[in-house]
Amino acid sequence: MASSYGTDAGKSSLRNNYLSLCESMPKDFSARIDGAVRQMFLMLDLYHQTDLILGYLPVHEEIDTMPLLRHALKQGKRVALPHFDTKTNDLTFYEVDSLDHLSRGSRGLGCPPSKDATPLGEHDFLGSLCLVPGLVFDGEGNRVGYGAGYYDNFLAFYPGDKVGLVRSVQVSSNPLPHDAHDVAVDVLVTEGTIWRCRTM
């Protein structure tokens, strides 16, 4: 396992090591952990207080958020998913009323939204909650993702609360490397605890 210090402390090394760790987990084991993470998230006050969740659909070995987002829709909450513009590295959220047409690995909206779809604007985000994907987090809420920078660009201007869903083995005991443009999450939710990374 890569530490956060020394020659293996770079984001690329950490990304590769944690991705390998997640891929090596037995599927039934990771599924049980994911279920426990989702249950902990549903205990979070921020979840009950918000009407809008900015979610994502997992790729590779991220926490499976689909059952959680379906549950939120059934409870009458609004759910939005991201569309990634690979030319500009921009992230735009569109509200959805169903996840039936999407599958794990779609990376949010897997294709450009329909022409009549309206993107959410900054005024929509007030009081919302954003689930932020990542391969590894530290206690300060810093994260290492897949390196594209989509979320950091978006979170730099996002006014709502930011939550990372993560298995406890993906929480680094050492500070992660981070740059001035990296944006930390406010809360980490694991299968065993809810950790507030900063005063809210």
KADAVEN-V500253 format. One record per residue. N is the residue number from 1. RES is the residue in one letter. PSI is psi as a letter, one per 20 degrees, with the letter a starting at -180 (999 if undefined). D_FIRST is the distance of its C-alpha to the first C-alpha in whole Angstrom. Layout:
N;RES;PSI;D_FIRST, N;RES;PSI;D_FIRST
This chain:
1;M;p;0, 2;A;p;4, 3;S;a;6, 4;S;j;10, 5;Y;q;12, 6;G;a;13, 7;T;i;13, 8;D;j;9, 9;A;i;11, 10;G;q;13, 11;K;h;13, 12;S;g;13, 13;S;g;10, 14;L;g;8, 15;R;g;11, 16;N;g;10, 17;N;g;6, 18;Y;h;7, 19;L;g;10, 20;S;g;9, 21;L;g;8, 22;C;h;11, 23;E;h;13, 24;S;i;12, 25;M;p;14, 26;P;p;18, 27;K;h;20, 28;D;h;22, 29;F;g;19, 30;S;h;18, 31;A;h;22, 32;R;g;22, 33;I;g;20, 34;D;g;21, 35;G;h;25, 36;A;h;24, 37;V;g;22, 38;R;g;26, 39;Q;h;28, 40;M;g;26, 41;F;h;27, 42;L;i;30, 43;M;i;31, 44;L;p;30, 45;D;h;33, 46;L;h;33, 47;Y;g;33, 48;H;h;36, 49;Q;i;37, 50;T;q;37, 51;D;i;39, 52;L;p;36, 53;I;p;33, 54;L;o;31, 55;G;a;29, 56;Y;q;27, 57;L;p;26, 58;P;q;23, 59;V;r;21, 60;H;d;18, 61;E;k;16, 62;E;r;18, 63;I;p;20, 64;D;o;23, 65;T;i;25, 66;M;g;28, 67;P;h;30, 68;L;g;29, 69;L;h;31, 70;R;g;34, 71;H;g;34, 72;A;g;35, 73;L;g;38, 74;K;h;39, 75;Q;i;40, 76;G;j;41, 77;K;q;39, 78;R;q;38, 79;V;p;35, 80;A;q;34, 81;L;q;32, 82;P;q;31, 83;H;p;32, 84;F;p;30, 85;D;o;33, 86;T;i;31, 87;K;h;33, 88;T;i;33, 89;N;k;30, 90;D;q;32, 91;L;p;31, 92;T;p;34, 93;F;p;34, 94;Y;p;37, 95;E;q;38, 96;V;q;38, 97;D;i;40, 98;S;q;38, 99;L;j;35, 100;D;h;37, 101;H;i;37, 102;L;q;33, 103;S;r;30, 104;R;p;27, 105;G;i;25, 106;S;i;28, 107;R;l;26, 108;G;c;29, 109;L;o;32, 110;G;i;32, 111;C;r;35, 112;P;q;37, 113;P;r;39, 114;S;q;43, 115;K;h;45, 116;D;j;47, 117;A;p;43, 118;T;p;43, 119;P;q;40, 120;L;q;39, 121;G;r;40, 122;E;h;39, 123;H;h;42, 124;D;h;40, 125;F;i;37, 126;L;p;39, 127;G;j;38, 128;S;r;35, 129;L;p;31, 130;C;p;29, 131;L;p;26, 132;V;p;23, 133;P;q;20, 134;G;q;17, 135;L;h;13, 136;V;q;12, 137;F;q;14, 138;D;r;15, 139;G;i;18, 140;E;j;20, 141;G;j;20, 142;N;q;18, 143;R;q;16, 144;V;p;14, 145;G;c;16, 146;Y;j;17, 147;G;j;19, 148;A;h;23, 149;G;j;24, 150;Y;g;26, 151;Y;h;25, 152;D;h;25, 153;N;g;29, 154;F;g;30, 155;L;h;28, 156;A;h;30, 157;F;j;33, 158;Y;p;33, 159;P;i;34, 160;G;a;33, 161;D;q;30, 162;K;p;27, 163;V;p;24, 164;G;p;21, 165;L;p;20, 166;V;q;17, 167;R;q;15, 168;S;h;14, 169;V;i;10, 170;Q;j;10, 171;V;o;12, 172;S;p;10, 173;S;i;12, 174;N;q;12, 175;P;p;14, 176;L;q;13, 177;P;p;15, 178;H;q;19, 179;D;r;22, 180;A;h;26, 181;H;i;26, 182;D;p;23, 183;V;p;24, 184;A;q;22, 185;V;r;23, 186;D;h;25, 187;V;p;24, 188;L;p;21, 189;V;o;21, 190;T;a;19, 191;E;i;20, 192;G;i;21, 193;T;r;22, 194;I;p;24, 195;W;o;23, 196;R;o;25, 197;C;i;23, 198;R;q;27, 199;T;p;30, 200;M;999;32
